[in-house]
Amino acid sequence: MAMLVEEIVRSVELWLRMIKKPQPYVDPNLDPVLLVPGIAGSILKAVDQENGDKEERVWIRILAADYTCRTKLWSRFDPQTGRSVTLDPKKNIVVPEDRYGLHAIDVLDPDMIIGRECVYYFHDMIVEMIKWGFQEGKTLFGFGYDFRQSNRLPETLERLAKEVRVIKCFMSLHSDIFEKYVKNWIAIAAPFRGAPGYITSTFLNGMSFVEGWEQNFFISKWSMHQLLIECPSIYELMACPHFHWQHLPVLEIWREKQDSDGNSQIILESYSPEESIQIFKDALSSNTVIYDGEDIPLPFNLDILKWADKTHKVLSHAKVPPGVKFYNVYGINLETPHSACYGSAEVPITDLPELRFCEPQYMCVDGDGTVPAESAKADGLNAEARVGVPGEHRGILSDHHLFRILKHWLKADSDPFYNPINDYVILPTAFELERHKESGLQFTSLKEEWEVISEEQDDHDDMVNRKPFVSSICISQAGDDQTSPAEACATVTVHPQIEGKQHVELSAVSVSVDA
């Protein structure tokens, strides 16, 4: 009760400005960090150029989200510039730069009160890094961007270089500048070789960030489909054609066809990433939207495909300068779409445009739910370390395991012995300490137990045959004028690891002359 009263009094004093608000800890020795989000991870605003440059947040928002997407975010790709240009010529899409760029990547809908956590992006990480001693505008910055655009759009890279003087060389351009200003590059859940299963269904069916009845309050899959079909950033997430996959991602379709005799046959066809392009073209050949009374065709865009293929080639030849340390964190332990299958033997696809109205069945692999681990860790760069962290694609940004790794790599901790690659946690489970005196001697006995939790998994059959490891040690101390003679013995028992947990027991006894 006293603690609660103290908190109330302190809050009132802060409110009345009787005392100063405690200043956050600032570590002057930390190097500046720039946080760069992924696709859909930046707040976007539409600026009305004919209404006094009035701004309106168009991404993300809950109220009138679908209408706003259709009227202010829909765009067309311009192959001459490589930009996706908003259909409304009166609107210009911009990224807010408040709080040194952090506002745009912190909470994506600042107006949301109930369920606010669902629109957190870098919020938890920013809070955590400030605790470590980072300071907004001094050592912590953000870089939001128009995620509809290509990852190598020159104006985006130039804006980044102008503001932070760091990443003008991001695509292996001007490596001397990169090496001069960048010490560490940490990739988190980056789709280096694409997100094939997820993007295949996006091209044919659109994308939904919420499921069930909640979709009624957000942007529909159809509206997102019409937006993303003209976004270079989505084409750049297709399965990289130059990468040697362990299992090639495919598009499968159960199709009903007529043989030469007019008999119906149902067959399962499989298409490689290159062969899938023709399927996308045929399925989206009649795709259109009505905008401002005009019927606008939005087929699979071959101009964007050419642009994306060049992006893949640039990335495949990218190198990290010798003076820059590169780290890669990727998500694991979640079923992640790798290939997609449409139709079934009972309900086959008769006409490819039907694919737009069908839900796929996914063949999944290990990953973060969006990006396969195989793609995320295939950076092709000289990495200092690659670490898999259990977690969901966006949720991993709020994961405390990730925070511990980042804190170490950014030199914001004081533990020189921590190794993120062999990361483990020790949990004390029992502690007993007894002392008693008898005949001028003092006896002390101690028993302590821990659980060591790690990600490493031993072979189950091998563990059955293992026995606990036991080791003992005894130490004697001869007495002198200042110390009493004493002796201590300890035994450590390390049990075999089971399901990622390893039990450790310590028993110790000491005897000393009672001074």
Disulfide bonds with the S-S distance in Angstrom:
Cys474-Cys489 2.42
